[in-house]
Amino acid sequence: MEADAGALVDWVAARFKFRLAVVPRPKESRKFVLLPRRWVVERTFGWLNHSRRLSKSYERLTRTDEAWICIAMTRIMLKRLA
């Protein structure tokens, strides 16, 4: 784990009270290696791409982008509950 990743893990733990696991790429491999749990992130990005507003960042403030992500994920959860 790089020094930057260690600082990020500490910041996330202090700010959000959960543990961030950084999965490093194997050093001995130079070609594509499937990393564990990567599909969860890719799947979530795929779900968010269904929201047209999130396809590009049209907002000036990152808080607004964050709010639109929360709205999109809430819509997805409510659709699955119905």
C-alpha positions as CSV (number, residue, x, y, z in Angstrom):
1,M,0.0,0.0,0.0
2,E,1.4,3.4,-0.9
3,A,1.7,6.2,1.5
4,D,-1.1,8.1,-0.1
5,A,-3.4,5.1,0.3
6,G,-2.5,5.0,4.0
7,A,-3.4,8.6,4.5
8,L,-6.7,8.0,2.6
9,V,-7.6,5.0,4.8
10,D,-6.9,7.1,7.9
11,W,-9.0,10.0,6.7
12,V,-11.9,7.8,5.8
13,A,-11.8,6.1,9.2
14,A,-11.7,9.4,11.0
15,R,-14.3,11.2,8.9
16,F,-16.9,8.5,8.1
17,K,-16.2,5.9,10.8
18,F,-15.8,2.9,8.5
19,R,-12.8,0.9,7.3
20,L,-11.6,1.4,3.7
21,A,-9.8,-1.6,2.2
22,V,-7.4,-0.7,-0.6
23,V,-6.7,-3.7,-2.9
24,P,-3.3,-3.3,-4.5
25,R,-2.5,-4.9,-7.8
26,P,0.0,-7.8,-7.6
27,K,3.5,-6.5,-8.3
28,E,4.7,-9.6,-10.2
29,S,1.9,-9.4,-12.8
30,R,2.2,-7.0,-15.7
31,K,-1.0,-8.0,-17.5
32,F,-4.7,-7.8,-16.5
33,V,-5.6,-9.2,-13.1
34,L,-9.1,-9.4,-11.9
35,L,-9.3,-7.7,-8.5
36,P,-11.7,-8.9,-5.8
37,R,-15.0,-7.0,-5.4
38,R,-14.2,-4.7,-8.3
39,W,-17.5,-5.7,-9.9
40,V,-19.4,-4.0,-7.0
41,V,-18.0,-0.6,-8.0
42,E,-18.4,-1.2,-11.7
43,R,-22.0,-2.3,-11.2
44,T,-22.8,0.8,-9.1
45,F,-21.3,3.1,-11.7
46,G,-23.5,1.3,-14.3
47,W,-26.6,2.0,-12.2
48,L,-25.7,5.6,-11.8
49,N,-25.2,6.0,-15.6
50,H,-28.9,5.3,-16.1
51,S,-29.5,8.8,-14.6
52,R,-29.0,11.2,-17.5
53,R,-28.2,14.1,-15.1
54,L,-25.1,12.2,-13.8
55,S,-23.7,11.4,-17.3
56,K,-21.7,14.6,-17.1
57,S,-20.9,17.0,-14.3
58,Y,-23.1,20.0,-15.1
59,E,-23.0,21.3,-11.5
60,R,-20.7,24.0,-10.1
61,L,-20.6,22.6,-6.6
62,T,-19.6,19.1,-5.7
63,R,-22.2,19.1,-3.0
64,T,-24.9,19.3,-5.8
65,D,-23.3,16.3,-7.6
66,E,-23.3,14.4,-4.3
67,A,-27.0,15.2,-3.8
68,W,-27.9,14.0,-7.3
69,I,-26.1,10.7,-6.6
70,C,-28.1,10.3,-3.4
71,I,-31.3,11.0,-5.3
72,A,-30.4,8.5,-8.0
73,M,-29.5,5.8,-5.5
74,T,-32.7,6.5,-3.5
75,R,-34.7,6.1,-6.7
76,I,-33.0,2.8,-7.4
77,M,-33.7,1.5,-3.9
78,L,-37.4,2.7,-4.0
79,K,-37.9,1.0,-7.4
80,R,-36.6,-2.3,-5.9
81,L,-38.9,-2.0,-2.9
82,A,-42.0,-1.5,-5.0
